[in-house]
Amino acid sequence: MPIFSNASHYEKLKPGLAQRDGHKHLVAFKLSGFNFFFDKDTNQVIEEVMSGMQYDGYEILDTNIASLNYYKCLMTITYQ
């Protein structure tokens, strides 16, 4: 299940990213329709966001997914 409409997931998230300045930063976004087993759609969203960030020169330092409830989770990406 896409969490954004029309534009790519990364393009919607991109304006909220900090400029590459050598400091560590964190971006967080909610994923809905989360399935506790492998979920192709959720994986696709995460992959698109992380690939876009790396393509734009950001270094991914850490990732985390925290369950908010049965159908929603919070994805955090620490980057530089």
C-alpha beads as a LAMMPS data file, in Angstrom:
LAMMPS data file: protein, C-alpha beads

80 atoms
79 bonds

1 atom types
1 bond types

-500.0 500.0 xlo xhi
-500.0 500.0 ylo yhi
-500.0 500.0 zlo zhi

Masses

1 110.0

Atoms # bond

1 1 1 0.000 0.000 0.000
2 1 1 1.585 3.281 -1.039
3 1 1 1.810 5.838 1.736
4 1 1 1.976 8.806 -0.639
5 1 1 0.000 9.500 -3.789
6 1 1 1.100 10.253 -7.368
7 1 1 4.704 11.446 -6.853
8 1 1 7.281 8.911 -5.804
9 1 1 7.677 8.195 -2.110
10 1 1 11.146 9.665 -2.050
11 1 1 10.168 12.822 -3.966
12 1 1 7.497 13.555 -1.333
13 1 1 9.995 13.004 1.502
14 1 1 12.953 14.790 -0.110
15 1 1 11.995 18.405 0.791
16 1 1 12.153 17.484 4.486
17 1 1 15.740 16.220 4.337
18 1 1 18.546 18.338 5.780
19 1 1 21.290 19.568 3.473
20 1 1 24.398 17.405 3.326
21 1 1 26.580 19.164 5.888
22 1 1 28.549 16.315 7.515
23 1 1 26.238 16.234 10.556
24 1 1 23.938 13.346 11.496
25 1 1 20.226 13.839 10.825
26 1 1 17.050 11.814 11.271
27 1 1 14.007 11.485 9.063
28 1 1 10.887 9.676 10.260
29 1 1 7.719 8.694 8.406
30 1 1 4.694 6.524 9.094
31 1 1 3.897 3.417 7.123
32 1 1 0.314 2.205 7.179
33 1 1 -1.083 -1.156 6.236
34 1 1 2.028 -2.665 7.801
35 1 1 2.101 -6.435 7.842
36 1 1 4.235 -8.209 10.450
37 1 1 5.270 -10.759 7.831
38 1 1 7.128 -9.849 4.662
39 1 1 5.112 -7.182 2.899
40 1 1 6.171 -6.433 -0.679
41 1 1 4.531 -2.994 -0.754
42 1 1 6.079 -1.829 2.532
43 1 1 9.475 -3.129 1.448
44 1 1 9.126 -1.268 -1.856
45 1 1 8.461 2.046 -0.063
46 1 1 11.480 1.621 2.220
47 1 1 13.718 0.560 -0.671
48 1 1 12.643 3.508 -2.815
49 1 1 13.295 6.037 -0.038
50 1 1 16.678 4.597 0.921
51 1 1 17.811 4.217 -2.702
52 1 1 16.787 7.798 -3.480
53 1 1 18.689 9.116 -0.486
54 1 1 21.826 7.211 -1.444
55 1 1 21.544 8.275 -5.078
56 1 1 21.446 11.910 -3.878
57 1 1 24.648 11.378 -1.893
58 1 1 23.298 10.790 1.616
59 1 1 24.977 8.132 3.727
60 1 1 22.512 5.890 5.599
61 1 1 23.864 5.328 9.110
62 1 1 20.986 3.439 10.759
63 1 1 17.375 2.420 10.233
64 1 1 14.632 1.444 12.627
65 1 1 11.005 0.395 12.387
66 1 1 8.839 0.788 15.491
67 1 1 5.317 -0.564 15.671
68 1 1 2.694 2.049 16.567
69 1 1 -0.151 -0.435 16.436
70 1 1 -1.124 -3.491 14.419
71 1 1 -1.473 -1.553 11.136
72 1 1 0.988 1.315 11.484
73 1 1 4.675 1.660 12.107
74 1 1 7.204 4.455 12.270
75 1 1 10.262 4.187 10.045
76 1 1 13.307 6.212 11.055
77 1 1 16.446 6.668 9.001
78 1 1 19.560 8.230 10.481
79 1 1 21.671 9.757 7.745
80 1 1 24.605 12.032 7.055

Bonds

1 1 1 2
2 1 2 3
3 1 3 4
4 1 4 5
5 1 5 6
6 1 6 7
7 1 7 8
8 1 8 9
9 1 9 10
10 1 10 11
11 1 11 12
12 1 12 13
13 1 13 14
14 1 14 15
15 1 15 16
16 1 16 17
17 1 17 18
18 1 18 19
19 1 19 20
20 1 20 21
21 1 21 22
22 1 22 23
23 1 23 24
24 1 24 25
25 1 25 26
26 1 26 27
27 1 27 28
28 1 28 29
29 1 29 30
30 1 30 31
31 1 31 32
32 1 32 33
33 1 33 34
34 1 34 35
35 1 35 36
36 1 36 37
37 1 37 38
38 1 38 39
39 1 39 40
40 1 40 41
41 1 41 42
42 1 42 43
43 1 43 44
44 1 44 45
45 1 45 46
46 1 46 47
47 1 47 48
48 1 48 49
49 1 49 50
50 1 50 51
51 1 51 52
52 1 52 53
53 1 53 54
54 1 54 55
55 1 55 56
56 1 56 57
57 1 57 58
58 1 58 59
59 1 59 60
60 1 60 61
61 1 61 62
62 1 62 63
63 1 63 64
64 1 64 65
65 1 65 66
66 1 66 67
67 1 67 68
68 1 68 69
69 1 69 70
70 1 70 71
71 1 71 72
72 1 72 73
73 1 73 74
74 1 74 75
75 1 75 76
76 1 76 77
77 1 77 78
78 1 78 79
79 1 79 80
